[in-house]
Amino acid sequence: MIRIAVLDDHPAVLAGLNRLVEHAPDLLPVAFEQTQEDLQRALDACAADVVIVDYDLARGDGLAVCQRLKARTRPLGVVVYSAYAGPALAVAARVAGADALVDKSRPVSELMEAVRHVAGGGTALPQVDADVRQAAMARLEQDDVAVAAMLIAGTSHQGIAEILGLERRDVAGRARRIVARVRPNGPRHEHRAHGAGPVAPSPSPSTSAASPA
């Protein structure tokens, strides 16, 4: 059985995914949470194999959650599930260490396929075109370009540390800085960037996709 946890602050999406996982013979729901704090507590209490993480959270950042999940003693498989799964998020998700990126507008069968693929040790990330990669690199400090290129190519933090003669924690810090520079802004990120507080969750264009037909 593949143990599944989900972080999504849209209750309808969360409920729909919970029903899907409950009805899948090879999946076991272990934590379905609306906040990062609740997810952390749940994962400390019960083991999971794959975590499905929404990107545009009212409180926090799904890619930062991904990076923390990957920094655990036993790193978890992470599927970023987002209505903003375009080229910019594909770059940022690779830098953050995500194993898969799935657009919420796609059939949920694609999400379940990605979950199973990640549980088996695979990845399901869109390819990053050269022009998209170059545009992302142009937003970085020069010292971070080499690290970003290796992260996008799938090199581990440890591998980058060995190649560049850095401490692993320094690579992790640079990865967080790079993600902050290249990630796309969803409506909630834009709202916070203009000095306003968190906005209340609004119906996602994916809600129907996340609910069983």
Beta strands, then each sheet from edge to edge (+ up, - down):
strand 1: 2-7
strand 2: 27-33
strand 3: 50-54
strand 4: 77-82
strand 5: 100-103
sheet 1: 2+ 1+ 3+ 4+ 5+
end
